[in-house]
Amino acid sequence: MSNDQPIPASTPTATLPRSTDNPPTPRVLISYAITLLGLMIFAIGAKPGLFGWDRSPVVGFVQIVFFLLGLAVICLGGYMGLLILWWGYERTIVSEIGSRLVGTGYVIAVFAGMADIFGMGSQPFPHVPYFGPWQASGVLIGQGVIALGFLLLIPFHPHKISS
């Protein structure tokens, strides 16, 4: 006779505790590689003249997309790298707030950088998008929020996970 009754949600399940050894080296190297790739993409978008690819005196749509894409990859790599520092430790509320600030800062940077494309910038849609001082200030504010989030993700006084 089989028992077709569902298992109650309060039933404990056997899980293996997370290893408290040092974080795996491949994850650290992957986070470094992702961050450096993001920095390269960001540099191509922000200053294509450094690579001899500058074709316009103004910052255009493709440049904006590239440096925002590079910023996203930097955020991903940095988040992965800082999360590895918490390996074997319980994350604090401050670190959780930091991870949310990284995402919020990126959203601020995207909306500021793409303001003309979204119809909220100084140049409405029929005109060519223009990355002016207001958009640059918004992107810098977003990057500042990202940096604050990364600072909050650093484990200054971590607490061991009790098993």
C-alpha positions as CSV (number, residue, x, y, z in Angstrom):
1,M,0.0,0.0,0.0
2,S,1.5,3.4,-1.1
3,N,1.1,6.6,0.8
4,D,0.0,9.3,-1.6
5,Q,-0.3,12.0,1.1
6,P,1.9,15.1,0.6
7,I,4.7,15.7,3.0
8,P,4.0,18.6,5.4
9,A,6.0,21.8,4.9
10,S,7.2,21.7,8.5
11,T,9.0,18.4,8.0
12,P,12.8,18.9,8.4
13,T,15.0,17.7,5.5
14,A,18.5,16.5,5.9
15,T,21.0,18.9,4.3
16,L,24.7,19.1,4.2
17,P,26.3,22.1,5.9
18,R,28.3,24.5,3.7
19,S,32.0,23.8,3.8
20,T,33.8,26.4,5.9
21,D,37.0,25.9,3.9
22,N,38.5,28.7,1.8
23,P,36.4,29.7,-1.1
24,P,37.1,27.8,-4.3
25,T,39.8,29.4,-6.3
26,P,38.0,28.9,-9.7
27,R,35.1,31.2,-8.5
28,V,37.6,33.9,-7.5
29,L,39.3,33.7,-10.8
30,I,36.0,33.7,-12.7
31,S,34.9,36.8,-10.8
32,Y,38.2,38.6,-11.6
33,A,37.9,37.6,-15.3
34,I,34.2,38.8,-15.5
35,T,35.1,42.1,-13.8
36,L,38.1,42.7,-16.1
37,L,35.9,41.9,-19.2
38,G,33.3,44.4,-17.9
39,L,36.0,47.0,-17.5
40,M,37.2,46.5,-21.0
41,I,33.6,46.8,-22.4
42,F,33.1,49.9,-20.3
43,A,36.3,51.5,-21.5
44,I,35.3,50.7,-25.2
45,G,32.0,52.4,-24.6
46,A,33.2,55.4,-22.6
47,K,36.4,56.2,-24.5
48,P,36.5,54.4,-27.9
49,G,39.2,56.8,-28.9
50,L,41.7,54.9,-26.7
51,F,41.3,52.0,-29.1
52,G,41.2,54.1,-32.3
53,W,37.5,53.5,-32.8
54,D,36.1,57.0,-32.2
55,R,34.0,57.9,-35.2
56,S,31.9,60.8,-33.8
57,P,32.6,63.9,-31.7
58,V,29.5,63.2,-29.6
59,V,28.6,60.3,-27.3
60,G,26.0,58.3,-29.3
61,F,23.5,55.5,-28.6
62,V,25.9,52.7,-29.2
63,Q,28.5,54.1,-26.9
64,I,25.9,54.6,-24.2
65,V,24.8,51.0,-24.6
66,F,28.3,49.7,-24.5
67,F,29.4,51.5,-21.3
68,L,26.1,50.5,-19.6
69,L,26.7,46.9,-20.7
70,G,30.2,47.1,-19.3
71,L,28.9,48.5,-16.1
72,A,26.5,45.6,-15.8
73,V,29.3,43.1,-16.3
74,I,31.5,44.9,-13.7
75,C,28.6,44.8,-11.2
76,L,28.1,41.1,-11.8
77,G,31.8,40.3,-11.4
78,G,32.2,42.5,-8.3
79,Y,29.1,41.0,-6.8
80,M,30.3,37.5,-7.4
81,G,33.7,38.3,-6.0
82,L,32.4,40.0,-2.8
83,L,29.9,37.2,-2.3
84,I,32.8,34.8,-2.2
85,L,34.2,36.7,0.8
86,W,31.1,35.6,2.8
87,W,31.9,31.9,2.2
88,G,31.2,30.0,5.3
89,Y,29.8,33.1,7.2
90,E,26.3,34.3,7.8
91,R,25.4,37.4,5.7
92,T,24.3,40.4,7.6
93,I,21.4,42.7,6.9
94,V,23.9,45.4,5.9
95,S,25.4,43.1,3.2
96,E,21.9,42.3,2.0
97,I,21.2,46.1,1.7
98,G,24.5,46.4,-0.2
99,S,23.5,43.8,-2.7
100,R,20.2,45.7,-3.3
101,L,22.1,49.0,-3.6
102,V,24.3,47.5,-6.4
103,G,21.2,46.7,-8.4
104,T,19.5,50.0,-7.6
105,G,22.6,51.9,-8.6
106,Y,22.7,50.1,-11.9
107,V,19.1,50.9,-12.6
108,I,19.7,54.6,-11.8
109,A,22.7,54.6,-14.2
110,V,20.7,52.9,-17.0
111,F,17.7,55.3,-16.7
112,A,20.0,58.3,-16.5
113,G,22.2,57.2,-19.4
114,M,19.2,56.2,-21.6
115,A,17.0,59.2,-20.6
116,D,16.8,60.5,-24.2
117,I,15.9,57.1,-25.6
118,F,13.2,56.7,-22.9
119,G,11.8,60.1,-23.7
120,M,12.8,61.8,-20.5
121,G,16.0,63.5,-21.6
122,S,16.8,66.9,-23.0
123,Q,16.5,65.6,-26.6
124,P,13.0,64.2,-27.5
125,F,12.7,61.2,-29.7
126,P,12.9,62.6,-33.2
127,H,16.2,64.2,-32.4
128,V,19.5,62.4,-32.1
129,P,20.1,61.1,-28.5
130,Y,22.5,63.3,-26.6
131,F,24.5,62.3,-23.6
132,G,24.8,65.6,-21.9
133,P,25.9,66.8,-18.4
134,W,22.6,65.9,-16.8
135,Q,22.8,62.3,-18.1
136,A,26.4,62.1,-17.1
137,S,25.6,63.3,-13.5
138,G,22.8,60.7,-13.2
139,V,25.2,57.9,-14.4
140,L,27.8,59.1,-11.8
141,I,25.2,59.1,-9.1
142,G,24.2,55.6,-10.1
143,Q,27.9,54.5,-10.0
144,G,28.2,56.1,-6.5
145,V,25.3,54.0,-5.3
146,I,26.9,50.9,-6.8
147,A,30.2,51.7,-5.0
148,L,28.3,52.2,-1.7
149,G,26.6,48.9,-2.2
150,F,30.0,47.2,-2.8
151,L,31.3,48.8,0.4
152,L,28.4,47.4,2.3
153,L,29.0,44.0,0.9
154,I,32.5,43.8,2.4
155,P,32.5,41.4,5.4
156,F,34.2,43.5,8.2
157,H,32.9,41.5,11.2
158,P,31.3,38.3,9.8
159,H,29.6,35.9,12.1
160,K,30.2,32.1,11.7
161,I,27.3,29.9,10.7
162,S,26.5,27.8,13.7
163,S,25.9,24.2,12.9
